[in-house]
Amino acid sequence: MLIKAVAQAIPTYAMSIFKLPKDLYSSVQAMFNRFWWSHDPNKRKIHWVGGGKLCDPKDEGGLGFRNMACFNDAMLAKQVWRLLQDGTSLVARFLKARHYPSAHVLSARLGSNPSYTWRSLHSMREVIEQGSRWIVGNGETLNIWTTRWIPRPGSFRPILRFPDAEADMRVADLIDKEGGCWKEDVVRQIFLSVDVDIILRLHSARRGLKTG
């Protein structure tokens, strides 16, 4: 309880702002392990299992201690998600004005002379991108080949059927704006059957894509 509720909770604030060095992770994790095997800092005890095993879930034979590196990534990724969800917050407006005034947070570059906070957040964009996709609205900004918009875990992108496919084609080109539904003949012409079924089943299409 001391390790989980106190020792591992102390660096939470710092981990939500900064990407800590790997050497620091190792030092902190080693300190937790030493405390677990021996409460007396002046005595050395045998570590009967590796430190990584202690971080495994209890149902897998571990003790459920936090993996500090993964926890740090999770906290920083959460901050990036907040920037995506609420761009009007003070910190979001400050970071945008300082680091990506004319870009989106997920497409922003690291830039020259970045702050350590921005460098830490920038390194977590990939974590957000790997597990997220765009919800189709009017489709004007979504490229059909490069944007992650297909509800398929992993790539979230359609399979390229023709090597010379139109590179700049947008999802909006697949939508009947008057009827608020997919242009089924166009979809079937461009995509493989496995992607056609996924696209035509998108719930947002049935609810009127032109209003999204």
C-alpha positions as CSV (number, residue, x, y, z in Angstrom):
1,M,0.0,0.0,0.0
2,L,2.9,2.4,0.8
3,I,4.4,1.8,-2.6
4,K,1.2,2.1,-4.6
5,A,-0.5,4.9,-2.7
6,V,2.5,7.0,-1.6
7,A,5.8,6.3,-3.4
8,Q,4.3,5.8,-6.9
9,A,1.9,8.6,-6.5
10,I,4.5,11.3,-5.6
11,P,5.9,11.8,-9.2
12,T,2.4,11.9,-10.8
13,Y,2.3,15.6,-11.3
14,A,5.7,15.8,-12.9
15,M,4.9,12.8,-15.1
16,S,1.8,14.6,-16.5
17,I,4.0,17.4,-17.7
18,F,7.5,16.1,-18.5
19,K,8.9,13.0,-20.2
20,L,11.3,11.7,-17.5
21,P,14.7,10.3,-18.4
22,K,15.0,6.5,-18.6
23,D,17.8,6.5,-16.0
24,L,15.4,8.1,-13.6
25,Y,12.8,5.4,-14.3
26,S,15.3,2.8,-13.5
27,S,16.5,4.5,-10.3
28,V,13.0,5.0,-9.0
29,Q,11.9,1.5,-9.9
30,A,15.0,0.0,-8.2
31,M,14.1,2.0,-5.1
32,F,10.6,0.6,-5.0
33,N,12.0,-2.9,-5.4
34,R,14.5,-2.5,-2.6
35,F,11.8,-1.2,-0.3
36,W,9.6,-4.1,-1.2
37,W,12.2,-6.8,-0.4
38,S,13.6,-5.0,2.7
39,H,12.2,-2.1,4.7
40,D,15.7,-1.5,6.2
41,P,17.8,0.6,3.8
42,N,21.0,-0.5,5.5
43,K,20.4,-4.2,4.8
44,R,20.5,-6.0,1.4
45,K,17.9,-8.6,0.7
46,I,17.6,-11.2,-2.0
47,H,15.3,-10.1,-4.9
48,W,13.5,-13.4,-5.6
49,V,12.0,-12.2,-8.9
50,G,12.9,-9.5,-11.4
51,G,11.6,-6.0,-10.9
52,G,9.5,-6.3,-14.1
53,K,7.6,-9.2,-12.6
54,L,6.4,-7.0,-9.7
55,C,4.7,-4.7,-12.3
56,D,2.7,-7.5,-13.8
57,P,-1.1,-7.7,-13.0
58,K,-2.0,-9.8,-10.0
59,D,-3.9,-12.3,-12.2
60,E,-0.6,-12.9,-14.0
61,G,1.4,-13.5,-10.9
62,G,2.7,-9.9,-10.3
63,L,1.8,-7.3,-7.7
64,G,0.3,-4.7,-9.9
65,F,3.0,-2.0,-9.3
66,R,3.0,0.7,-11.9
67,N,5.4,0.5,-14.8
68,M,6.8,4.0,-14.4
69,A,7.7,4.5,-18.1
70,C,4.3,3.4,-19.3
71,F,2.5,5.5,-16.7
72,N,4.5,8.5,-17.7
73,D,3.5,8.0,-21.4
74,A,-0.1,7.5,-20.3
75,M,-0.2,10.8,-18.4
76,L,1.4,12.8,-21.2
77,A,-0.9,11.2,-23.8
78,K,-3.9,12.2,-21.6
79,Q,-2.7,15.8,-21.8
80,V,-2.4,15.7,-25.6
81,W,-6.0,14.3,-25.6
82,R,-7.1,17.2,-23.5
83,L,-5.5,19.6,-26.0
84,L,-7.6,17.9,-28.7
85,Q,-10.8,18.0,-26.8
86,D,-10.6,21.5,-25.4
87,G,-8.6,23.9,-27.5
88,T,-10.0,26.9,-25.7
89,S,-8.3,26.1,-22.3
90,L,-5.6,28.5,-21.2
91,V,-2.8,25.9,-21.6
92,A,-4.1,24.8,-25.0
93,R,-4.2,28.4,-26.3
94,F,-0.7,29.1,-24.8
95,L,0.9,26.0,-26.4
96,K,-0.8,26.7,-29.7
97,A,0.4,30.3,-29.8
98,R,3.9,29.3,-28.9
99,H,4.4,26.1,-30.8
100,Y,1.8,25.4,-33.5
101,P,-0.1,28.7,-34.3
102,S,-1.1,27.6,-37.8
103,A,-1.3,23.8,-37.4
104,H,-3.2,21.1,-35.6
105,V,-1.7,19.6,-32.5
106,L,-1.4,16.2,-34.2
107,S,0.2,17.6,-37.3
108,A,2.4,20.2,-35.5
109,R,6.2,20.0,-35.8
110,L,8.6,20.0,-32.9
111,G,10.0,23.3,-34.1
112,S,13.2,25.0,-33.1
113,N,14.1,25.6,-29.5
114,P,11.0,23.8,-28.1
115,S,10.2,23.9,-24.4
116,Y,10.7,20.7,-22.5
117,T,6.9,20.4,-21.9
118,W,6.2,20.7,-25.6
119,R,8.9,18.2,-26.5
120,S,7.4,15.8,-24.0
121,L,3.9,16.2,-25.3
122,H,5.0,16.1,-29.0
123,S,6.6,12.7,-28.4
124,M,3.2,11.3,-27.3
125,R,1.3,12.2,-30.5
126,E,2.0,8.7,-31.9
127,V,0.3,7.1,-28.9
128,I,-2.9,9.1,-29.6
129,E,-2.7,8.4,-33.3
130,Q,-2.3,4.7,-32.9
131,G,-5.6,4.3,-31.1
132,S,-7.8,7.0,-32.6
133,R,-9.6,7.8,-35.8
134,W,-11.5,10.6,-37.2
135,I,-15.3,10.5,-37.2
136,V,-16.7,11.4,-40.6
137,G,-18.6,14.7,-40.6
138,N,-18.8,16.4,-44.0
139,G,-15.5,14.8,-45.0
140,E,-14.0,17.9,-46.5
141,T,-10.7,17.6,-44.6
142,L,-10.4,13.8,-44.7
143,N,-8.1,12.3,-47.3
144,I,-9.5,8.8,-48.2
145,W,-6.1,7.2,-48.2
146,T,-3.9,8.9,-45.6
147,T,-6.5,9.9,-43.0
148,R,-7.4,7.4,-40.2
149,W,-11.2,7.3,-40.7
150,I,-12.1,3.6,-41.3
151,P,-13.2,1.7,-38.1
152,R,-10.6,-1.0,-38.5
153,P,-8.3,-1.5,-35.5
154,G,-4.7,-1.1,-36.4
155,S,-4.3,1.0,-39.5
156,F,-7.8,2.7,-39.5
157,R,-7.2,3.3,-43.3
158,P,-8.7,1.6,-46.3
159,I,-6.6,-0.8,-48.4
160,L,-5.2,0.8,-51.5
161,R,-6.8,-0.9,-54.5
162,F,-5.1,0.9,-57.4
163,P,-1.5,2.2,-57.2
164,D,-2.5,5.2,-59.3
165,A,-5.5,6.1,-57.2
166,E,-6.4,9.7,-56.8
167,A,-4.1,10.9,-54.0
168,D,-6.0,14.1,-53.1
169,M,-9.5,12.6,-53.1
170,R,-11.5,13.5,-50.0
171,V,-14.2,11.6,-48.1
172,A,-16.5,14.4,-49.1
173,D,-16.3,13.1,-52.7
174,L,-18.0,9.8,-51.5
175,I,-20.9,11.6,-50.0
176,D,-24.2,12.6,-51.6
177,K,-24.6,16.0,-49.9
178,E,-28.2,16.4,-50.8
179,G,-29.3,13.0,-49.5
180,G,-26.8,12.8,-46.7
181,C,-25.7,9.3,-47.6
182,W,-22.9,7.5,-49.3
183,K,-22.5,7.4,-53.1
184,E,-22.6,3.6,-53.1
185,D,-21.6,3.2,-56.7
186,V,-18.5,5.4,-56.2
187,V,-17.5,3.6,-53.0
188,R,-17.8,0.2,-54.7
189,Q,-15.7,1.4,-57.6
190,I,-12.8,2.7,-55.5
191,F,-12.5,0.3,-52.6
192,L,-12.1,-3.4,-52.0
193,S,-15.2,-5.2,-50.9
194,V,-14.0,-5.6,-47.3
195,D,-13.7,-1.8,-47.1
196,V,-17.0,-1.2,-48.9
197,D,-18.9,-3.1,-46.3
198,I,-17.2,-1.2,-43.5
199,I,-17.8,2.2,-45.0
200,L,-21.4,1.6,-45.9
201,R,-22.1,0.4,-42.3
202,L,-20.8,3.7,-40.7
203,H,-23.5,4.9,-38.4
204,S,-22.8,8.5,-39.2
205,A,-23.8,7.9,-42.8
206,R,-27.2,6.8,-41.8
207,R,-27.6,9.9,-39.6
208,G,-26.8,12.4,-42.3
209,L,-23.1,13.0,-43.1
210,K,-23.8,16.5,-44.5
211,T,-24.6,17.8,-41.0
212,G,-21.5,16.4,-39.2
